[in-house]
Amino acid sequence: MRTDIAEQTENESWLASCKIYLQKRVAILFFLGFSAGLPILLVFSTLSFWLREAEVSRASIGFFSWIALAYAFKWIWSPFVDRLSIPLLTHWLGRRRSWLLISQVSITLALIGMAMSDPQQNLIWFVVCALVVAYSSATQDIVIDAFRIESAPEKYQAAMAAAYMTGYRLAMIMAGAGSLAIAAWASESEAYQLSAWSLSYFVMAGCMAVGIITTFVANEPEQNAEKQLALQQRQDAIEAKLTDTKLPRFLAHFIAWLNIAVIAPFTDFFNRYGKHALLILVLIGSYRISDIVMGIMANPFYVDMGYTKGEVAAISKVFGVIMTLVGAGLGGILLNRYSTYSILFLGALLVVITNLIFAVLAFVGKDLTLLSLIISMDNISAGIATTAFITYISKLTNIEFSATQSALFSSMMLLFPKFMAGFSGVYVDSFGYVNFFIASALIGLPVLALIMLLKKIIEA
């Protein structure tokens, strides 16, 4: 009898974990996740496929990936996104939604600019448009992170992170497999055709309508009046002290604002986590290194192995979509039942295993079955790992400084890995794909040890 009751309770617990995905606030994050996930591959791996077909060298493609470093430096302008209002738009939509709309429209226009460019003829304009996409997309990420953290209490954060990641990964498949499928369909042969890639990027620009519509449908998060008043009082006190030192009032006001917007979010984090803060930052800065370093060479690898755009797109579309849903959904459910550090470890371990399977494929040669397995594992592991990571940084973030701190954490996740990824093409040219994939797996092993160490320290 007790066993039956325990099983019933367990089933109800799993059901409750699943029902949380029906909440409106969770659904909003799914569509915002789609808007966030769409641009990144269009200036990352999909772009590398386009450039490789246009006969740009692998080394140049590797360096071209540094455009995506915009995501790693977004903490620099995040305080302004967090605190500044946009004239007219903020009054109409609110601070978060006004910044969302500006960034989404900028992404759309820049993608149209890329669609109208030819990297073989006008590379400078092409790079400028790609940079605008990257910086606007990074700004959108800042706002969505703050929106998510401010929209619901902690008990919803894992589900919202999972919904966000599901939308994010589906958008990545659209920007990856979808864009390749469109380019393949529009091509009259396997030779490089600018018109095919232009059509693909025009369609991707149109897909940004999902995010724009969601911005208008969503409700502006409610601000904690007491905390906002406390921050304003701190700013006023700093300004008063500076004014007493004979500083001009406008300069005293700016310095006081800068203290609250820029300095306070960083000091708050170190005050809360003390001597463990540096270990946490090291984990954040290295968690995705194995995945990101490998990712920039994935599509050039497919091209060099002889896979067609259609083959890669078809496999990604079928297995990728299914495993994305499984990975993100499973990640959210597991995070509601087990510790965040445990799921962080699981996600990082799966990424290491996936990279090793890439090495096997590079050794074996072209094999559609093995490619299907890799793409499946890549999506499920990325879904679990990223959902766990988003939940982790959400728990680390103080809601008073949500945009700035979350931008700092997610920027640190990308800074060192993106820098290392820039040399991936040079490494492949020197040592080959097999050694590259093995090396990209091995650099993920210290991350596993760091997770276990922090789990032991923090959860003790």
N, C-alpha and C positions, 0 to 999 in steps of 0.2 A: 504493500500500500504506500509506504513512504517513498519507494522507488518511483511509483506511478506519479505521485504528487510532485516529486523532484523533476521528473521528465516533463510534466505539464507546465511547471514553473519555468523550466528551461525553454520550452517551446514558446511560451508567452513572451519571454524575454527577447528571444530572437525576432518574434513578430513585432514587438514594440520597436526594436532597433530598425526594422524595415519600414514601418509606418511613418517614421519621421521624415522620410523622403517625400511624403505627400504634402508637407507644409509649404505654404506659398513662398515664404522667405527662402526656403531651400530651393524651390523651383526657379526663383529669380536668379540665384547664383549659378544654376545650370546654364542659363542663357548668357549671363555675363562671362561665365567661363568659356563659352564658345567664342565670344567676342575677343577675349584675351588670348585664346589659343591660336586663333587664325593667323595673326601677322607674323609670329615668331619664325615659323618654318619658311615663310616667304622671303625672309632675309637670312635664312640659315640653310638647312639641308636641301629644300626645294630649289632655292637660288643656286646652290652648288651644282645641282643637276643641270640647270639651265646653262650655267657658266661652262660646265664640262662639255656639254653638247656644242657650245659655241667655241670650243677648242681653247679655252682658257686653261693655263697650266695648273696642275694640282697644288703646287706651292703658292701660286697666286690665290687660288680658291681658299687655301688654309688661312692666308693673311686677310682675305676678304671677310672671313668669319668674325674678325675683330669689330665689324660693324655692330654685331650683337652685344658688344661690351657696353652699349648704352644701357642694357638691363642691369649691368653690374655697377654702374655709376649713378643709378637713379636716386640713391640716398642723398646726393648733392642737392638736387632741386626738390626733393620730397617735402622739406619743411615749408616751402612756399606753396606747394599744392595743399599741404595740410592746413595752412593758416590764412592764405590769401583768398579773397573773394573776387569773382569776375563780375565787372559792372553789368547790370541788367540781368544777366543770366543767373547769377546767384540768387537774386531776389525772386526770379521766376521759378527756378528749379531747385534751389538749395545748393550749398557748397559742393557736396560730393557729386551730384548729378550734373551740375554745370561743367565741372572738370571732366567728367565722363564724356559728355557730348562733344566738348572741344577736342579731346584726344581722339575720339572715334571718327569724327569728320576729317581730322588731319590724316589719320591712317588711310581712310578711303581715298582722299585726294592724292596722297603720295603713291598708293598702289596704282592708281590710274596713270600717274606720271611714269612709274616703272613699266607699265604695259605699253606706253607710247615711246619707250626708249629701246635702243639697240646696244647691248654691251660691246659689240664688235666695232661700232661706229662712234658712239658718244659715251664712253665709260664714265666720264666725270659727272654728267647729268644723271646717269644711272646710279652712281654712288650717292649723290645728293638725295635722290628720291628714297633710296634704301635707308639712308641715315634718318630721314624724316619719319619713315615707317617705324624704325627701331626706337627712336626717342619718343614718338607719340604713343607707341605701344607700351613702352616702359612707364610712361605717365599714366596710361590707363590702368596698368597693373597696380601702381601706387594707390589709385583711387579705389579700385575694386577691393584690394586688401583692407583698406580702412572701412569701406562700405560693409564688408562681410563681418568684420570684428565688431562694428558698432550696431549692426542690425539685429543681433540676437545674443542671448546669454551663452555661457560656455557650453551648456549641455547640447546646444544645437551646432556647435562649431565643427565637430567631426563630420556630421551629416552635410553641413554646408560646404565643407572642404571637399567631401566626396562628390557632391553634386557639381561643384565648380570644376573638379578634375575630370568628371565625366564629360561635361561640356567642352572643357579645354582639350581633352584628348580626341574627342570627336572632331573638333575644329582642326586639330593637327592632322588628323587623317584626311579631312577635307582639303587642307592646304598642302598635304603631302600626296597621298594617293589620288585625291580628287583633282588636284591641279595637274598631276602627271597624266591622269586619264583624259582630261580635257585636251591637254597638249597632244597626246597620242592620237585622240580622235580627230583633231583638227589638222594633223600632219598627213601629207600625202605619201610620205615615205619615212624611213628611219633617220634620214639626214636632217640636219639642223634647219628648222624653219622658224624665223622670228614671229611670223603671224600666229603660229600655234601657241607660242608662249605668251604673246600679247593677249590673245583671247582668254587664256587661262587666268591671267592676272586681272583682266577686266571682270571676270566672273567672281574672283576672290574679293575684289573691291565691292561688288554688289552684295556679297555675303555679309559685309559689315553692317548691313541694314538690321540684322538680328540684334546686334548690340545697341544700335541707336534706338530701335523700337522699345527694347527692354528698359533703356534709360528713362524713356517717357512713361512707361507703365509702372516702374518701381516707385516705391515711396522713399522719400529722403529719410535717412536714419535720424532718430531723435537724439539730440545732444543732451548730456547730463548737465543740467543748468548749474548745479552746485559746483561740479568740478570745473566747468568753464568759468564760473565766477571766481573760484579760488585761483585759477591760472591768471585771470585778468588782474586780480588783486596783487599777485606776485609781480606781475609786469609793472603795475602802477607803482609798487613800492621801489622796484629797481630804478624806474624812471625818476621818481622823486629824489632818490639818493644821488643820481647822476646830475640832476638839475641843480642840486645843492652845491655841486663841485664847479658850477659856473659853465657847464656844457650848454650849448644851444639846445632849446627844447626839442627841435626836430631830430637832432642827433641823439639826444638822450632817449627819445621815444623809439628810434630805430634800434639802438643798442639793446634796450630793454626787450623789444619785440624779438630781436635776434637771440637773446638769451633764452627766452621761453620756447621759441620755435626750433632752434638748432641745438643749443647746449643742453637744455633740460632733458630732452629725450635720451641723450647718451649717458648723462650722469645718473638718470633714474635707473637705467638698466644695470649699471655697475653697482649702484647702491643696493639694489634688490638681490643681486646674485653674488656679490662679493668676490671672493677668491675663485669661485667656480665660473665666473663670467668669461674668462679667457678660454677655458676648455670648451665652453658652449659655443663661443664664436669660432673656434677652430673646427668643431664639428659642422657648424653651419657652412663654413667656407670650403669644406672638403667633401661634404656628403654626396654631391652629384658629380664629382670629378670623373669617375669611371665612365659614366653615361655620357657626359657632355664631350669629353675628349674623343670618345669613339664616334659620337653622332655626326660630327662634321665630315667624316670620311665614309659614312654609310652609303650615301647615294653615289659618290664617285666610284666606290667599290662595286656597286651594282652595275654601273656603266662598264667598268673595266672587266667585269666578269662575264659580260655579254647579255645581261638581262635587259629586256626592252622596257620602255616606260609602261606599256600595257600590262606586262607580267607583274612588275612591281606594284602597280596601282591595283590590279585585280586581287592580288594576295593581301595587300594592305586593307583593301575595302572589305573583304570577307572576314579574314581572321583578325585583322586589326580592330575592326569595329566591335566584334564580339568580345575580344579580350580586353579592350578598353573599358567596356561596360562592366565586365567581370572584375577587372583589377580595381577600378575606382570604387565600385559598389562594395566589393569585398573589403577594400581598405577601410571604408567608413564604418562598416559593421564590426570589423576586428578592433578598430580603435575605440568603439563603444564598449568592448568587452575585455580588452587587454591593455597593458600599459603602452604609452606612446613609444617609449624606447624599444620595446619588443617588436613593434611593427616597423619602426625605423630600421632595425637590424634585419628583419625579414626582407624588406624592400631593397636594401643595399646588397644583401646576399644574392638575391635574384638577378640584380643588374650585373654582378660579377660573373655569375653563371652564364648569362646571356652573351656577354662579351667573349667568353671562352667558346661558346657555340659558333660565334662569328669566325673565330680562328679555325674551327673545324671545317666550316664552309669554305674558307679561303684555301685550305689545304686540299679539300676534296674536289673543288671546282663547282661549276654551275649545277645546281640541284634544286629544283622547284619545291620538292617536299621538305628539304632541310631549310630552305628559305621561309616556307610557311611556318615551320616550327619556331624559327628565330623571330619572325615578326610577331607571332602570337606571344612568345615569352617576353619580347621587348615591351609590348603594350601592357601586359598584365603586371610585369614588374614595375614599369614606370607608373602605372596607375596606383599601385600600393605604395611605392616609395614616395611619390609626390604628394599623395593624400596625407600620408603620415607626416611629411615634412611641413606641409601647410598647417596642419593641426598643431604641430610642435611650435612653430613660430607664432601661431595665434595665441598659444598659452603663455609664451614668453613676453608677449606684447602688453604694455600698459595702455588701456583704452584712451587715456588722456593724450597719448602721443601715437595713436594707432597708425597713421599714415607714415610718419617718419621712422618709427621703429620697425614696422613690417618691411618698409622699403630698404632699410639698412640690412636686415636679416636676409631678405631675398637677393639683394645686391651682392652681399658677401658670398652667397651660395654660387654666384656666377663668376665673380671677378677672377679668381685664380684658375678655375677650370677653363673659362673662356680664353684666358691668356695662353694656357698650355695648349688648348685646341688649335690655336693659330699656327703651331709648329707641326701639326699632325700630318700635313701634306709632305713636309720635308722628311719626317720620320718614315713615312711609307715609301718615299722615293729611295731612301737609304737602306731600309731593312725589310721592306715588303709588308704585305697585309697580314700574314700569319703572325709575325713578331709584333706588329702593331696592336692587333686585337688581344694577344696574350699580355702585352705590357699594359694596355688599358684596363684589363681585368685585375692585374696585380696591384695597380695603384689604388684599387678600391679596398684592398685588405686592411690597411691601417685604419680605415674608416670603421670597419667592423669592430676592431679592438677599442677604438675611442668610444663607440656607442656602449659597449659592455662596461667600460670604465665609468662613464657618466651614469649609466643605469645603476651601478653599484653605489656611486657616491650620492646621487640625488634621491634615489628611492630607498636609501638605507634608513 
